[in-house]
Amino acid sequence: MGGSGGGGGYYPTRQSIKGLQKLIEDARKQVSTERLDADVNAYLRAVLATTNQRDAAEVNERLDAIGEALRDQVEVDRFLMGGSVAKHTFVDGLSDIDALVVLKGKDAKRESPHRLLEEFEDTLRSQLSMEKIVGIRTGKLAATVTYRDGLEIQLLPAIQSGRTVSIPDASGEGWNETKPKAFQRSLTKQNQKLNGVLVPVIKLAKSMIADFPKQKQMIGYHIEALAVDAAKSYDGPATPKAVLIHLFSHAANRVLRPIADLTEQSRTVDGYLGPAQSTQRRILADALATVTRKLGSADSLDKWKSVVEG
C-alpha cells in the first residue's frame, strides 16, 4: 500500500507581505490620528476654559447696575444686547460689551442721540459707584463705561419698532434703522448645525488672532461673520480641531472680499479693510493662510500648542 500525503502550505509572496505591512501601517496611522484628534480637542476645550475666565455673573451684575442707574433718570425700556455677550462669543480681555438701551415712547426720536448720550453720562456719573470704574465718556454713538479690570461697556441709545431698531447714525445727530438680531439668529442657526461647536471655535479664533501684529488685527464682529460664512459650507466633523482649521482656511480666502452686514448698521462688517483685494485684505489673508498651514501640518499636541498659544 502506498500513500501519498500531500498538503500544500500557504507561502506568502513578496507582494502579499507588502500588502499586509501596508494594512498594519495604515492601522497604526489611523490610531495615531484618532489619538491626536482626541488630545487636541481636549486641549482646545481646556484653552477655552482658561481664556474665558471672566465671571459672567460679574458682567451681568455690572449691566444690571447700569440699567438701574439709567432707569432712575432716563425712560428705558430694556437692554437689548448687541455685542459679544448676546452672541456668547465674549472672550476675556478681547471683547467689549455693547448694550442697546431701548427707549420707551413714540416721540423718543425727537431727541437727538447726542443729547440722550449726554443724559446717560450725567446719570451714570451721579448714580454709579466709581470704586471699580476708571471713567465714563461720551462719543458720537455711545456712552462708554470703562472698568479698572479693562472691561468696557458701550451704551447705545436705541428705539425699537417691530424687528427694526434705530440707533445713532454716523453724525450722532440722527437715527439709522438696523436689525441687531439678524446676525444673532444666523449665528445661532450655524452653531446648532455644528452641535454647539462654532461659538467655542470663534472664541479660540479671536484669542489666536489677538496675537497677530497690530496691522493684521481684526474686529470681533468680522471674525464672527467669517465664522458663520465658513460654517455654511462646512460638512466635516463637528469637533473644535476640525472646525478651527476650516474656519482659518475659509477666512484666508473670504477675507479678500467684503461681507455684507446682516444687521444693516453698516453696508459691510469689514469696511475698515477697504475694497475687495485691497493691500490690507491681502496682508490679512496671508496671516490667516499661515495659521491654516501650521494647524494642518501640526502632527503632535506640542505643535498644536505652539500654534494656538503663539
PLY file of the C-alpha trace (Angstrom):
ply
format ascii 1.0
element vertex 310
property float x
property float y
property float z
element edge 309
property int vertex1
property int vertex2
end_header
0.00 0.00 0.00
1.31 3.23 -0.74
0.06 6.56 0.06
0.97 9.97 -0.53
0.45 12.80 1.74
0.23 15.96 0.37
-0.55 19.05 1.56
0.45 22.18 0.24
1.01 25.13 2.60
0.47 28.81 2.01
3.60 30.58 1.05
3.15 34.35 1.14
4.51 36.24 -1.76
6.54 39.38 -1.51
3.56 41.32 -2.82
1.19 39.93 -0.20
3.70 40.67 2.56
3.94 44.26 1.40
0.15 44.49 1.34
-0.08 43.19 4.89
2.60 45.59 6.06
0.71 48.47 4.48
-2.50 47.46 6.23
-0.68 47.36 9.56
0.96 50.72 8.93
-2.36 52.28 7.88
-3.98 50.95 11.05
-1.20 52.44 13.16
-1.59 55.82 11.44
-5.34 55.71 11.97
-4.91 55.00 15.67
-2.29 57.76 15.92
-4.58 60.23 14.13
-7.53 59.40 16.34
-5.38 59.76 19.45
-4.07 63.14 18.24
-7.60 64.33 17.44
-8.78 63.36 20.93
-5.80 65.02 22.62
-6.07 68.22 20.57
-9.83 68.54 21.07
-9.40 68.07 24.83
-6.61 70.67 24.83
-8.67 73.21 22.86
-11.57 72.87 25.27
-9.16 73.45 28.16
-7.71 76.53 26.44
-11.20 77.91 26.02
-11.96 77.36 29.69
-8.90 79.35 30.76
-9.32 82.01 28.07
-12.88 82.76 29.07
-12.09 83.40 32.72
-14.23 86.46 33.33
-17.13 85.71 35.63
-20.30 86.08 33.57
-22.19 86.82 36.78
-19.95 89.85 37.35
-20.56 91.15 33.83
-24.31 90.80 34.26
-24.11 92.46 37.68
-22.45 95.50 36.09
-25.08 95.63 33.36
-27.82 95.42 35.98
-26.27 98.30 37.93
-26.07 100.44 34.78
-29.65 99.57 33.92
-30.88 100.54 37.38
-28.92 103.79 37.28
-30.40 104.77 33.93
-33.92 103.77 34.89
-33.83 106.32 37.71
-33.32 109.23 35.31
-33.93 108.05 31.74
-37.03 106.36 30.38
-35.60 102.96 29.47
-37.50 100.00 28.05
-34.78 97.34 28.36
-31.26 96.39 27.43
-31.13 94.69 24.05
-27.67 93.18 23.90
-25.97 93.78 20.57
-22.42 92.67 21.27
-20.37 89.59 22.07
-22.29 88.76 25.26
-25.54 88.39 23.36
-23.84 86.19 20.78
-22.00 84.22 23.50
-18.68 84.91 21.77
-17.28 87.00 24.61
-13.61 86.33 25.35
-11.98 87.75 28.47
-9.74 90.67 27.57
-10.65 90.56 23.88
-14.29 91.58 23.70
-16.03 94.75 24.72
-19.71 94.67 25.56
-22.28 96.64 23.57
-25.69 97.23 25.06
-28.52 98.90 23.19
-30.56 100.98 25.62
-34.02 100.82 24.08
-36.08 103.88 24.93
-39.81 103.96 25.52
-42.22 106.31 23.85
-43.22 107.06 20.28
-41.64 110.51 20.49
-38.19 109.30 21.51
-36.82 110.05 18.03
-37.48 113.72 18.60
-34.43 113.83 20.85
-31.05 113.65 19.17
-28.77 110.75 20.08
-26.15 113.27 21.17
-28.49 114.78 23.76
-29.52 111.34 25.04
-25.89 110.29 25.42
-25.19 113.40 27.48
-28.10 112.41 29.74
-26.69 108.88 30.01
-23.27 110.19 31.04
-24.63 112.63 33.63
-26.88 109.98 35.14
-24.20 107.30 35.29
-21.70 109.65 36.91
-24.15 110.54 39.63
-25.67 107.10 40.20
-22.92 104.50 39.73
-20.34 103.59 42.34
-16.98 104.65 40.89
-14.97 102.24 43.02
-14.31 99.84 40.11
-14.72 102.38 37.30
-11.86 104.22 35.59
-14.03 106.60 33.65
-17.25 107.36 31.79
-17.09 109.11 28.44
-19.43 110.01 25.60
-18.73 109.76 21.87
-20.90 110.30 18.81
-22.58 106.90 19.02
-22.21 105.61 22.56
-21.53 106.32 26.19
-18.70 104.10 27.44
-18.11 102.88 30.99
-14.53 101.65 31.50
-13.73 99.46 34.49
-10.41 99.08 36.29
-10.01 95.49 35.05
-10.16 96.67 31.42
-13.77 95.77 30.58
-15.65 98.39 28.57
-19.43 98.57 28.32
-20.70 100.72 25.48
-24.25 102.01 25.75
-26.02 102.91 22.51
-29.40 104.66 22.70
-31.93 102.80 20.55
-35.58 102.95 19.56
-37.41 99.77 18.58
-40.30 99.41 16.16
-41.19 95.78 15.44
-37.99 93.98 14.43
-36.31 97.23 13.46
-34.13 99.07 15.94
-32.92 102.61 15.25
-29.51 103.60 16.59
-27.45 106.80 16.19
-26.23 107.49 12.68
-22.63 108.36 11.86
-23.17 112.04 12.65
-24.61 111.33 16.09
-27.47 113.72 15.38
-29.94 111.42 13.61
-31.15 107.83 13.64
-30.29 104.83 11.49
-32.57 101.78 11.24
-30.89 98.41 11.92
-31.80 94.78 12.62
-29.49 93.80 15.51
-30.97 90.31 15.96
-30.49 89.27 12.31
-26.87 88.22 12.71
-27.51 86.64 16.09
-30.15 84.39 14.52
-27.76 83.37 11.75
-25.00 82.57 14.24
-27.39 80.54 16.40
-28.53 78.51 13.39
-24.99 77.61 12.30
-23.90 76.90 15.87
-26.78 74.45 16.28
-25.86 72.78 12.98
-22.40 72.10 14.39
-23.72 70.82 17.72
-22.66 73.93 19.62
-19.02 73.84 18.48
-18.99 77.02 16.36
-19.24 79.53 19.22
-16.34 77.99 21.18
-14.25 77.92 18.00
-14.98 81.61 17.41
-13.63 82.31 20.90
-10.48 80.33 20.11
-10.02 82.14 16.80
-10.43 85.53 18.48
-7.82 84.59 21.04
-5.34 83.45 18.37
-5.91 86.47 16.10
-5.35 88.76 19.09
-1.70 87.66 18.92
-1.34 88.89 15.32
0.74 92.06 14.78
-1.23 95.30 15.02
-1.50 95.75 11.23
-3.10 92.30 10.96
-5.73 92.66 13.67
-9.45 92.07 13.04
-12.55 93.35 14.80
-14.60 90.76 16.70
-17.75 91.11 14.61
-15.74 90.49 11.43
-14.32 87.25 12.87
-17.82 86.16 13.86
-19.18 86.92 10.38
-16.36 84.95 8.74
-17.06 82.02 11.05
-20.76 81.98 10.18
-19.91 82.17 6.48
-17.43 79.29 6.91
-19.98 77.15 8.74
-22.49 77.41 5.90
-20.21 75.44 3.57
-18.85 73.01 6.16
-19.83 69.33 6.24
-16.94 67.81 8.21
-16.67 66.62 11.82
-18.21 68.90 14.43
-15.09 69.00 16.60
-13.07 72.04 17.74
-9.96 70.86 15.86
-11.66 70.28 12.51
-13.87 73.37 12.66
-10.99 75.63 13.70
-8.88 74.51 10.72
-11.84 75.04 8.38
-12.54 78.49 9.80
-8.99 79.74 9.19
-8.80 78.08 5.76
-12.13 79.60 4.67
-11.32 83.00 6.15
-7.98 83.20 4.32
-9.91 83.35 1.02
-13.15 85.01 2.12
-11.42 87.95 3.78
-10.38 89.21 0.35
-13.98 90.26 -0.35
-16.31 92.41 1.79
-19.03 90.70 3.84
-22.48 92.28 3.96
-23.69 93.37 7.40
-26.90 91.49 8.20
-27.78 93.99 10.90
-27.80 96.79 8.27
-25.95 99.04 10.70
-23.27 99.35 8.02
-23.05 98.21 4.41
-20.32 95.71 5.31
-18.85 94.30 8.51
-15.28 94.80 7.28
-15.22 98.23 5.73
-12.09 99.01 7.74
-10.14 96.79 5.31
-11.08 98.74 2.21
-12.35 97.36 -1.12
-12.03 93.80 -2.39
-8.45 92.61 -2.94
-7.03 95.64 -1.13
-3.48 95.53 0.19
-4.75 95.30 3.76
-7.01 92.38 2.86
-4.11 90.54 1.20
-1.89 91.08 4.24
-4.58 89.64 6.48
-5.27 86.76 4.07
-1.58 85.79 4.21
-1.65 85.80 8.01
-4.74 83.59 8.11
-3.30 81.24 5.49
-0.12 80.89 7.55
-2.13 79.79 10.57
-4.04 77.33 8.38
-0.82 75.74 7.14
0.61 75.48 10.64
-2.56 73.87 12.00
-2.81 71.48 9.08
0.78 70.29 9.44
0.83 70.08 13.25
1.27 66.35 13.86
1.70 66.45 17.63
-0.03 68.06 20.59
3.06 70.15 21.32
2.99 71.60 17.80
-0.71 72.44 18.20
0.07 74.20 21.46
2.79 76.27 19.81
0.37 77.46 17.10
-2.59 78.16 19.36
-0.60 79.81 22.13
1.58 81.81 19.75
0 1
1 2
2 3
3 4
4 5
5 6
6 7
7 8
8 9
9 10
10 11
11 12
12 13
13 14
14 15
15 16
16 17
17 18
18 19
19 20
20 21
21 22
22 23
23 24
24 25
25 26
26 27
27 28
28 29
29 30
30 31
31 32
32 33
33 34
34 35
35 36
36 37
37 38
38 39
39 40
40 41
41 42
42 43
43 44
44 45
45 46
46 47
47 48
48 49
49 50
50 51
51 52
52 53
53 54
54 55
55 56
56 57
57 58
58 59
59 60
60 61
61 62
62 63
63 64
64 65
65 66
66 67
67 68
68 69
69 70
70 71
71 72
72 73
73 74
74 75
75 76
76 77
77 78
78 79
79 80
80 81
81 82
82 83
83 84
84 85
85 86
86 87
87 88
88 89
89 90
90 91
91 92
92 93
93 94
94 95
95 96
96 97
97 98
98 99
99 100
100 101
101 102
102 103
103 104
104 105
105 106
106 107
107 108
108 109
109 110
110 111
111 112
112 113
113 114
114 115
115 116
116 117
117 118
118 119
119 120
120 121
121 122
122 123
123 124
124 125
125 126
126 127
127 128
128 129
129 130
130 131
131 132
132 133
133 134
134 135
135 136
136 137
137 138
138 139
139 140
140 141
141 142
142 143
143 144
144 145
145 146
146 147
147 148
148 149
149 150
150 151
151 152
152 153
153 154
154 155
155 156
156 157
157 158
158 159
159 160
160 161
161 162
162 163
163 164
164 165
165 166
166 167
167 168
168 169
169 170
170 171
171 172
172 173
173 174
174 175
175 176
176 177
177 178
178 179
179 180
180 181
181 182
182 183
183 184
184 185
185 186
186 187
187 188
188 189
189 190
190 191
191 192
192 193
193 194
194 195
195 196
196 197
197 198
198 199
199 200
200 201
201 202
202 203
203 204
204 205
205 206
206 207
207 208
208 209
209 210
210 211
211 212
212 213
213 214
214 215
215 216
216 217
217 218
218 219
219 220
220 221
221 222
222 223
223 224
224 225
225 226
226 227
227 228
228 229
229 230
230 231
231 232
232 233
233 234
234 235
235 236
236 237
237 238
238 239
239 240
240 241
241 242
242 243
243 244
244 245
245 246
246 247
247 248
248 249
249 250
250 251
251 252
252 253
253 254
254 255
255 256
256 257
257 258
258 259
259 260
260 261
261 262
262 263
263 264
264 265
265 266
266 267
267 268
268 269
269 270
270 271
271 272
272 273
273 274
274 275
275 276
276 277
277 278
278 279
279 280
280 281
281 282
282 283
283 284
284 285
285 286
286 287
287 288
288 289
289 290
290 291
291 292
292 293
293 294
294 295
295 296
296 297
297 298
298 299
299 300
300 301
301 302
302 303
303 304
304 305
305 306
306 307
307 308
308 309
